[in-house]
Structures are given as structure tokens and as C-alpha cells.
Amino acid sequence: MSLSTNTSNDTPVALTGDRPTGPLHLGHLVGSLRSRIRYQEEHCQQFILLADLQAMTDNADDPAKVARNTIDVAIDYLAVGIDPQKSTICVQSHIPELCELTTYFLNLVTVARLERNPTVKQEIKQRGFERNIPVGFLVYPVSQAADITAFQATLVPVGDDQLPMIEQTNEIVRRFNRTYGGHALREAKAVVPKVARLPGIDGKAKMSSSLGNAISLSASPDEIRRGVERMYTDPGHLRVVDPGCVEGNVVFTYLDAFEEDTAVVDDLKAHYRRGGLADRTLKQMLDDRLQCTLAPIRQRRREIAKDRDYVKDVLAAGTRHAREVATHTLDDVRRAIGLVAPSS
């Protein structure tokens, strides 16, 4: 890897990642992938974590799915322009130092605090766990705190729904440093992009492959077209001449995210509000924009997928580098706690 092993206090360190439970989609492109491409071109160390252990917290009965998606998501990373010579792409389950850090942090967090985490509460509700919550799922904010602190990350690009996770990480950091003295761990800053997340094409929830309301990065032209055709607009816009509502209109949300000419979008919004602009016309414009956005990604993805050994080599190299950095942090944590190696 071209990146150095040690992280400097003066060098920004970014950490992002994904649970490999399905293909990446437009929501990932807007919410995190664009930020990752920008960070790797700036004076910043960047770690991108394939969080397969976290994926197992609610997919324990299908580990093959998680393993398969780990490779497929890595292909998505490379296809959108993540450069393994500038960003460290690593696999969570092959960095055992993260598990040890998680164990130390678990002693600093109460069950009640975890259950109050708004992100966890919402995801428990979405999955219908009620009180049958896998322990691994309940404590995944602690695992995420270990991920962030292991690499001494100072910047964590997230959607606004993930802000409570960063808050909880910083609570753990402060309690650790207060309990054991010194400053072994650093707090992280959440970075929310201008368009932090996309709603699903149905307009009812954030985009998710499992909810069937996503357009994947590998979508074919027909799949993109069908997805746009299904998009929620303004139910009150019954005739072309009728004034329409822009707020909550998914097509406009996507145009804001993918049309670089903001003046064009502003003109469309004004036209729609006063009437005379058909939903079909809007959707055709969005379809054209998304086709242009995804065509080169789809082509690069097809080429990269032909050489899965190369992808595995990228992950192996990135994981080795990530382990080196995590080991330094873990050594600092052990010293702060006062744990010493047994005599030989």
C-alpha cells in the first residue's frame, strides 16, 4: 500500500464503510461514495471498511450471502473510482483487533443507553425484532465505535440518520479517556453531505435493496427506466396544467442529487409549481441523467468482475495495512488500561 502505517495527529483520517448485505445503489453513491472519492484526492488517510461482522448480526443464518456480497461490494467500490493506492479497503472480520477493542468498550456502555440510541431503535422496529433482539445487533454501535477509534478516524461521512452513532462513539471515547487517563483515543466528527441520503423510489423510506425501492449501481438501462417510471411524484398533480408540489416529490430530490446544472433544476421547479410541466417529461429528464451517470460505472464493473482474484488481492493488501494501524491503537489502549503481556 502507498499509505503510511502510522496516522499522524495532524493528518485527517476518514473512515467509512458498508454492511455487505446487498448491492450498492444510488443512495450509497450520493450518501457516501462521492465523499470517499473526494477524500482520497485530498490530504487525508481513508479507510473503507467492509463490515461483514456487522452484516452477520442479522444474517447469521446466511453467511454465504455476506461473503458473496463482500466481494460484490468491493467491485462496486472499484467501479465508482475508489483507488486502492489512495484508500485502504479492508474486511472487518479479518481484523481481530476490532473485536478486542469492542470487548473493552462493552464495559463502558449500559444496555439502557444502547436501547435509547435512536438509530438502533428505528432499525429494531424496521426488522420486527421486538424483544427478540440478537445481542450482536444491539451492541453494534459499540462495534462501530471500535472501528472508528481503531483507525483514529477524525472524519466519518454519514447520513443524518447515523448521527446518533457518532455521538455514542464519542461518548465511549470520552469515558475511556476519563476512566483510564490520557488521550489514547480521539473523538470523531460526523460529516453529513449536502444530499445526505436519497428516499426510495416509492418516497416512503430511505433507499434499500431489501425494501425493493432501490436502483442499484449495476442496474441495466431497462431497470433504471422502470425504476424512474415507478417514482413517487405529486399525487395532486392530476393534469399537466395543474400546479404541482416540489416538496416530497422524489423526482426532484433525485434531480437535485444528480443534475449538476442547478439553474436547470431551479427552472424546472418553478415551471412545475406554476403548472404546465408533465411528470412524464420530468421523469424522462431524470432517466437521461441517471443513464449517463450509471453507464460508465456499469461498464467498469463488468470489466473488474472478470478478475475476482484481483479484487481479493486488493482486499488482502488493504486488510493487512488496516491491521497494522489497528494494532498500534490496540497497544495504546492496553497500556492505558494497564494490561501487560504475560512473561515468557
Backbone torsions as a table, in degrees:
resi	resn	phi	psi	omega
1	MET	NA	148.8	-179.7
2	SER	-84.7	-11.7	-178.6
3	LEU	-82.9	149.3	179.1
4	SER	-75.4	159.3	-178.4
5	THR	-73.1	-40.3	-175.1
6	ASN	-90.9	144.8	174.7
7	THR	-98.2	130.5	-179.5
8	SER	-88.7	147.0	178.0
9	ASN	-63.9	-19.8	-178.3
10	ASP	-93.2	-10.5	-176.9
11	THR	-100.0	121.7	176.2
12	PRO	-59.2	140.0	177.8
13	VAL	-123.9	122.6	-179.8
14	ALA	-106.4	139.7	173.3
15	LEU	-128.0	127.8	171.0
16	THR	-136.3	175.4	178.8
17	GLY	179.6	175.4	179.7
18	ASP	-144.2	146.3	169.6
19	ARG	-80.9	119.1	-176.5
20	PRO	-80.4	74.7	-179.6
21	THR	-109.5	-1.8	-179.9
22	GLY	179.6	175.9	-178.7
23	PRO	-66.3	148.9	175.3
24	LEU	-73.5	152.0	-174.3
25	HIS	-135.1	-174.5	-176.9
26	LEU	-59.3	-31.4	177.7
27	GLY	-62.4	-39.8	176.7
28	HIS	-66.5	-38.7	-178.9
29	LEU	-60.6	-44.4	-178.6
30	VAL	-76.6	-43.2	-172.2
31	GLY	-76.4	-29.9	-175.1
32	SER	-144.6	-38.6	-172.0
33	LEU	-63.4	-39.9	178.2
34	ARG	-62.4	-40.7	178.3
35	SER	-63.1	-39.1	-178.8
36	ARG	-64.8	-40.0	178.6
37	ILE	-64.5	-38.7	179.0
38	ARG	-67.3	-44.1	-178.7
39	TYR	-61.4	-39.3	-176.1
40	GLN	-69.5	-17.0	177.7
41	GLU	-93.9	-6.8	179.0
42	GLU	-101.0	174.9	179.7
43	HIS	-78.2	80.3	-171.9
44	CYS	-155.5	134.3	170.1
45	GLN	-83.1	140.5	-176.9
46	GLN	-134.8	130.6	173.9
47	PHE	-115.0	131.0	178.0
48	ILE	-118.8	113.9	-170.4
49	LEU	-101.6	123.9	170.1
50	LEU	-84.9	100.7	-169.5
51	ALA	-84.6	69.7	-177.4
52	ASP	-71.3	-30.6	176.4
53	LEU	-64.9	-41.2	176.9
54	GLN	-66.3	-34.7	177.2
55	ALA	-63.7	-30.7	-179.4
56	MET	-71.7	-17.2	-176.9
57	THR	-62.8	-26.4	174.7
58	ASP	-129.3	20.1	174.7
59	ASN	-136.7	30.0	-175.4
60	ALA	-62.2	-24.0	-179.0
61	ASP	-85.4	-1.4	-179.1
62	ASP	-141.8	64.0	-178.8
63	PRO	-64.0	-27.8	179.7
64	ALA	-62.6	-35.6	177.4
65	LYS	-62.2	-44.3	-179.3
66	VAL	-65.1	-43.7	-179.9
67	ALA	-63.0	-43.0	-179.9
68	ARG	-64.2	-43.2	-178.4
69	ASN	-71.3	-24.8	177.3
70	THR	-60.4	-44.9	177.7
71	ILE	-68.4	-43.4	-176.8
72	ASP	-64.6	-38.7	178.5
73	VAL	-68.3	-37.3	176.1
74	ALA	-60.8	-39.1	176.6
75	ILE	-62.7	-40.8	176.4
76	ASP	-58.9	-44.7	179.2
77	TYR	-54.7	-51.2	-177.0
78	LEU	-65.2	-35.4	-177.8
79	ALA	-67.9	-33.2	-178.5
80	VAL	-83.6	-10.1	176.3
81	GLY	117.1	10.0	172.9
82	ILE	-68.1	125.6	-176.3
83	ASP	-101.9	114.1	-177.7
84	PRO	-65.5	-11.2	174.1
85	GLN	-84.2	-12.7	-179.6
86	LYS	-116.5	-24.9	-179.8
87	SER	-125.2	142.1	179.1
88	THR	-93.2	110.4	176.7
89	ILE	-97.2	121.9	-172.4
90	CYS	-138.1	162.5	-175.4
91	VAL	-111.1	122.4	-172.6
92	GLN	-57.5	-45.3	-173.8
93	SER	-66.9	-15.4	-179.4
94	HIS	-102.2	17.5	175.1
95	ILE	-124.0	81.5	-174.4
96	PRO	-62.4	-20.8	177.4
97	GLU	-58.1	-30.0	179.4
98	LEU	-65.3	-38.3	179.4
99	CYS	-66.0	-39.5	179.1
100	GLU	-66.4	-42.5	176.8
101	LEU	-60.3	-41.8	178.7
102	THR	-58.3	-41.8	-179.9
103	THR	-60.5	-44.2	178.6
104	TYR	-63.6	-41.1	-177.0
105	PHE	-69.3	-30.8	-179.5
106	LEU	-59.3	-27.4	179.6
107	ASN	-76.7	-6.8	-177.3
108	LEU	-108.3	4.9	-175.5
109	VAL	-130.6	139.9	177.4
110	THR	-95.3	157.3	176.4
111	VAL	-61.3	-40.7	-179.4
112	ALA	-59.4	-39.8	179.7
113	ARG	-66.5	-39.9	178.3
114	LEU	-64.0	-40.8	-178.3
115	GLU	-70.5	-20.5	177.6
116	ARG	-85.0	-11.1	-179.3
117	ASN	-62.2	117.2	-175.3
118	PRO	-58.5	-36.9	179.8
119	THR	-65.5	-43.9	179.4
120	VAL	-64.5	-44.3	179.8
121	LYS	-57.8	-43.9	-178.8
122	GLN	-66.3	-41.9	-177.9
123	GLU	-71.3	-33.2	174.4
124	ILE	-62.4	-42.0	178.7
125	LYS	-64.5	-44.3	-179.0
126	GLN	-60.9	-36.7	-176.8
127	ARG	-88.3	-4.8	177.4
128	GLY	67.2	29.3	-178.8
129	PHE	-68.7	-34.5	-170.5
130	GLU	52.5	-119.8	179.6
131	ARG	-94.8	-2.1	178.9
132	ASN	-90.6	58.7	-175.0
133	ILE	-90.3	122.1	172.7
134	PRO	-58.7	134.4	-178.0
135	VAL	-58.7	-38.6	179.4
136	GLY	-59.4	-35.4	179.2
137	PHE	-72.1	-42.6	-178.1
138	LEU	-60.7	-36.9	-174.7
139	VAL	-95.9	11.3	-177.1
140	TYR	-65.3	-22.5	171.5
141	PRO	-61.9	-30.7	178.0
142	VAL	-71.7	-41.0	175.7
143	SER	-61.0	-40.1	179.4
144	GLN	-66.4	-35.9	176.3
145	ALA	-62.8	-38.6	177.2
146	ALA	-64.2	-41.0	178.6
147	ASP	-59.5	-47.6	-175.3
148	ILE	-66.5	-45.9	-175.3
149	THR	-76.0	-28.4	-179.5
150	ALA	-57.9	-35.6	-178.8
151	PHE	-100.9	9.9	-179.7
152	GLN	51.8	42.5	-177.7
153	ALA	-66.9	136.6	175.8
154	THR	-109.3	-16.9	179.8
155	LEU	-127.8	127.5	178.4
156	VAL	-131.1	98.7	177.3
157	PRO	-67.5	125.1	-177.6
158	VAL	-144.2	161.8	167.9
159	GLY	-76.9	161.1	-177.0
160	ASP	-62.9	-22.5	178.6
161	ASP	-72.7	-13.4	-179.5
162	GLN	-99.2	0.8	-179.3
163	LEU	-57.7	-38.1	177.2
164	PRO	-61.4	-26.5	178.8
165	MET	-68.7	-41.0	179.2
166	ILE	-69.9	-37.8	176.5
167	GLU	-59.2	-43.2	-179.4
168	GLN	-68.7	-37.0	175.8
169	THR	-58.4	-46.4	-178.6
170	ASN	-68.0	-30.4	173.3
171	GLU	-62.1	-43.9	179.6
172	ILE	-64.2	-43.2	178.8
173	VAL	-59.3	-47.6	-178.6
174	ARG	-63.3	-40.7	-179.3
175	ARG	-68.8	-38.7	178.8
176	PHE	-61.8	-50.3	-178.0
177	ASN	-64.4	-35.3	178.6
178	ARG	-70.7	-40.2	-176.7
179	THR	-71.8	-41.0	-172.7
180	TYR	-107.3	-0.6	176.7
181	GLY	78.8	156.8	177.1
182	GLY	80.5	-163.4	-177.4
183	HIS	-137.4	56.8	-178.0
184	ALA	-65.8	-30.1	-176.2
185	LEU	-119.5	150.6	179.8
186	ARG	-111.0	146.5	174.2
187	GLU	-76.3	155.4	-179.3
188	ALA	-113.8	152.1	176.9
189	LYS	-106.7	128.0	175.1
190	ALA	-76.4	135.1	178.2
191	VAL	-118.9	112.3	-178.1
192	VAL	-100.6	119.2	-179.8
193	PRO	-66.8	163.7	-178.8
194	LYS	-54.6	-47.3	171.8
195	VAL	-106.5	94.3	-169.6
196	ALA	-72.1	-32.5	179.4
197	ARG	-160.9	157.6	178.2
198	LEU	-104.3	141.7	171.3
199	PRO	-72.0	162.3	173.2
200	GLY	-65.6	163.4	-179.1
201	ILE	-64.2	-16.7	176.7
202	ASP	-84.4	-8.8	178.1
203	GLY	76.2	3.8	-172.6
204	LYS	-101.1	-18.7	-177.4
205	ALA	-156.9	172.7	176.2
206	LYS	-67.0	155.5	-177.0
207	MET	-62.5	132.0	-178.4
208	SER	-153.4	131.5	178.1
209	SER	-61.9	-37.6	-177.3
210	SER	-67.8	-24.2	178.8
211	LEU	-89.7	-4.3	178.3
212	GLY	69.9	23.6	-178.1
213	ASN	-122.4	31.4	-175.6
214	ALA	-119.4	156.9	169.7
215	ILE	-115.3	113.3	-174.4
216	SER	-75.4	160.3	178.8
217	LEU	-66.3	-22.9	-179.7
218	SER	-97.3	10.6	-176.7
219	ALA	-59.8	140.9	176.7
220	SER	-74.5	165.1	177.1
221	PRO	-54.9	-40.1	179.5
222	ASP	-67.3	-38.5	179.4
223	GLU	-66.3	-38.5	176.6
224	ILE	-63.0	-46.5	-178.1
225	ARG	-61.3	-44.6	180.0
226	ARG	-65.3	-37.7	178.4
227	GLY	-63.0	-43.2	179.1
228	VAL	-65.5	-40.8	-179.9
229	GLU	-60.8	-31.3	-178.5
230	ARG	-82.4	-6.3	-171.7
231	MET	-63.9	139.8	178.4
232	TYR	-72.0	132.3	176.4
233	THR	-119.3	-130.0	178.3
234	ASP	-109.7	111.4	-177.6
235	PRO	-62.5	-18.1	179.4
236	GLY	-87.6	-4.7	-179.0
237	HIS	-89.4	77.3	-171.0
238	LEU	-84.5	-29.9	179.1
239	ARG	-125.7	152.7	-178.8
240	VAL	-56.8	-38.2	-175.7
241	VAL	-74.1	-15.9	-177.9
242	ASP	-70.5	141.5	171.1
243	PRO	-62.1	142.5	-179.5
244	GLY	-117.9	161.1	-179.9
245	CYS	-98.7	127.4	179.9
246	VAL	-83.3	-40.1	-177.8
247	GLU	-63.8	129.7	-179.2
248	GLY	81.6	-2.7	179.0
249	ASN	-83.8	111.4	-172.4
250	VAL	-61.1	-35.4	-178.6
251	VAL	-60.7	-42.1	178.8
252	PHE	-69.1	-35.2	177.0
253	THR	-59.5	-41.6	-179.8
254	TYR	-72.8	-36.1	176.1
255	LEU	-63.9	-39.5	176.0
256	ASP	-58.4	-36.2	-175.4
257	ALA	-81.4	-29.9	-169.9
258	PHE	-118.6	-16.1	177.5
259	GLU	-90.9	114.2	-175.8
260	GLU	-70.6	-27.7	-179.4
261	ASP	-84.7	95.0	-176.5
262	THR	-65.7	-28.0	179.6
263	ALA	-64.7	-37.7	177.8
264	VAL	-62.3	-44.5	-179.4
265	VAL	-65.8	-41.5	178.6
266	ASP	-60.5	-41.4	178.8
267	ASP	-64.5	-40.4	178.6
268	LEU	-62.9	-42.1	179.8
269	LYS	-62.5	-44.1	179.7
270	ALA	-62.8	-42.4	179.2
271	HIS	-63.4	-43.7	-178.4
272	TYR	-64.2	-40.2	-177.7
273	ARG	-66.4	-34.6	-178.8
274	ARG	-89.2	-9.3	178.5
275	GLY	97.8	157.9	177.4
276	GLY	102.3	4.7	179.6
277	LEU	-120.1	119.9	-175.1
278	ALA	-79.8	145.8	174.5
279	ASP	-58.9	-38.0	-178.6
280	ARG	-61.8	-39.1	178.6
281	THR	-64.6	-43.7	177.8
282	LEU	-60.0	-45.5	-177.2
283	LYS	-66.7	-34.0	177.6
284	GLN	-65.5	-40.0	178.0
285	MET	-63.8	-42.4	179.2
286	LEU	-66.6	-40.9	178.0
287	ASP	-58.9	-44.3	178.6
288	ASP	-59.2	-42.8	-178.2
289	ARG	-66.7	-44.0	-178.8
290	LEU	-68.7	-35.7	177.1
291	GLN	-60.7	-43.0	179.7
292	CYS	-66.9	-35.7	-179.1
293	THR	-69.7	-43.1	-170.9
294	LEU	-91.4	-19.9	-177.6
295	ALA	-57.6	-50.1	-180.0
296	PRO	-67.6	-32.8	176.9
297	ILE	-65.0	-44.4	180.0
298	ARG	-62.1	-40.1	-179.8
299	GLN	-67.1	-45.4	178.9
300	ARG	-64.3	-37.5	179.9
301	ARG	-63.2	-41.4	179.9
302	ARG	-61.0	-41.1	-179.1
303	GLU	-69.7	-44.5	-178.7
304	ILE	-64.4	-38.5	-177.5
305	ALA	-64.2	-17.1	178.9
306	LYS	-71.9	-20.1	-176.9
307	ASP	-124.9	75.4	-177.6
308	ARG	-69.1	-24.2	176.1
309	ASP	-64.2	-37.0	176.8
310	TYR	-62.4	-42.9	-179.8
311	VAL	-61.9	-42.7	179.1
312	LYS	-64.5	-36.7	177.4
313	ASP	-64.7	-39.8	177.2
314	VAL	-60.2	-45.4	-179.1
315	LEU	-66.5	-39.1	179.9
316	ALA	-64.1	-45.5	-179.8
317	ALA	-65.6	-43.7	179.4
318	GLY	-64.4	-38.9	-179.4
319	THR	-68.6	-37.9	176.3
320	ARG	-60.5	-46.0	179.5
321	HIS	-62.8	-43.7	-179.6
322	ALA	-62.3	-38.0	179.0
323	ARG	-64.4	-38.0	179.0
324	GLU	-60.8	-44.6	-179.6
325	VAL	-68.2	-44.6	-179.4
326	ALA	-62.8	-34.5	179.3
327	THR	-64.2	-40.3	177.2
328	HIS	-61.0	-44.5	179.1
329	THR	-63.8	-43.8	-178.8
330	LEU	-62.9	-38.2	176.4
331	ASP	-60.5	-42.4	178.3
332	ASP	-63.5	-40.8	-179.5
333	VAL	-65.0	-45.2	178.9
334	ARG	-60.7	-42.8	179.3
335	ARG	-63.9	-40.2	-179.9
336	ALA	-63.5	-40.8	-180.0
337	ILE	-71.4	-31.7	-178.1
338	GLY	102.0	14.4	177.7
339	LEU	-80.3	133.0	-179.3
340	VAL	-121.0	152.0	178.9
341	ALA	-70.3	141.7	178.3
342	PRO	-66.0	150.3	178.8
343	SER	-67.8	145.0	179.8
344	SER	-79.4	NA	NA
